[in-house]
Amino acid sequence: MTLAQRAAFLAELPVSLAMRQDRLARAAAIVEGQAEALCHALVADGRHPDVTAALHADVAPALATLRDAARSVGDWMRPARAGGWLGRMTRGDDYIAYQPLGVVGLAASHTLPLSRTTGLLAGALAAGNRVVIRFDPATPHLAQRVATAVATAFDPAELTIAAGADAFAAMRFDRLVVSSPASRHGHGAGHDGADAVTIHRSGKTPVILGRSTDFARAAERIVAAKLVRAGRVPLTPDYLLVPAEQEEMVGNWLFRAAAHLFPRIGDQAGDSRLTPAETARIDALLADARARGGDVLTVPAPRAGRAPLHIVRHASDDMAILREEIAGPVLPMRNYAPIDEAIAETQRRQPLAICYFGRDAAERQQVLARTISSAIAINGPALPGRVAAAVGLTLAGEHGEAAFRRMSQTRRVCRPPLLDIARAREDMGFGGQPALP
């Protein structure tokens, strides 16, 4: 089920405000239309002494939470900016955007099971996620009543109720929410930890080069970042996604940039020497790439002992450089035809961070809207030093906007300051069509 939900989620991106409000409204309609039946189910499960208590303690709060989320989600979705125009001119136009995580699993509590679960559901739907709910075994009547109602109001790819603990345990989520630390162990044999049911994002940082990119400028920035400590810095560019018809040219620009920047960076780059073990590993990766059709351009270091930079054109999925962590001075290049292919590639790998270069505003918005990551840098690889993957296990307990935040992927969007963009480009000695010597 989660595979179908994840495919539907990726196909839908970006999740519109109207769709989020519609899903919240449908959930609220279930609670309102089934209020009496839900009260009786809660009493039958021993959660409340009578129908009146169930209505006031569980059902009414659940309905209020869903309605409030539908009214407020537009405000919750707004990016958080800081610094104003002065900050944008001098420090960059960074802002925080809130993106959906993907597929969220909710393990319901046995106390106040409806109100607490709908509080989390409201946050998850408001954030744009697909949801699977597993009700506690102590509430079978409630689980059956909700499952029947959900099946009539929602597509299973939007919201579904897990048939049991074993089925829920077999699913893989982008976030699993449980009512207590101990409850994560009740999902079935072999699933006694959060890692068994969650998805970890890739540590590889892709660089997407749009067709409107200033390729010379982009090459300078990418290479400058890659030469620091011989590519062994967190969130350094790991591989490039380039337009198919421009792959040869981009490789040449990177070669020329590296040849020009190597002497300038010099010792400022820190420790750029590789150990014998690191050198052997890089050599093995390059040999594998050559054997599988890769074209390796090597830029020699200006002085003995420093690691050279290797640019690998025509990289493919079967190469070890795209399957393993590189942590070294290697820049693989993959090509794409329409930008949709680059976006799909990025979605498939689920990176922690992304870099995008390009001056096409519509294409840039496509990349921002249809990719998920903890950070994205626009027209420069200047990413925060550390980012956290918004996946894994979390405890229930937040409602309203706090639940929305918890169910969202917080993405830092990094853009260079306006004064830096306006500044005349430093003459790097590049001109005309690049060519290898």
Secondary structure, 3 states (H helix, E strand, C coil): CHHHHHHHHHHHCCCCHHHHHHHHHHHHHHHHHCHHHHHHHHHHCCCCCCHHHHHHHHHHHHHHHHHHHHHHHHHHCCCEECCHHHHHHHHCCCEEEEEECCEEEEECCCCCHHHHHHHHHHHHHHCCCEEEEECCCCCHHHHHHHHHHHHHHCCCCCEEECCCHHHHHCCCECEEEECCHHHHHHCCCCCCCHHHHECCCECCCEEEECCCCCHHHHHHHHHHHHHHHHHCCCCCCCEEEEEHHHHHHHHHHHHHHHHHHHHHHHHHHCCCCCCHHHHHHHHHHHHHHHHCCCEEEEECCCCCCCCCEEEEECCCCCCHHHHCCCCCCEEEEEEECCHHHHHHHHHHHCECEEEEECCCHHHHHHHHHHCCCCEEEECCCCCCCCCCCCCEEEECCCCHHHHHHHCEEEEEEECCCHHHHHCCCCCCCCCCCCCCC
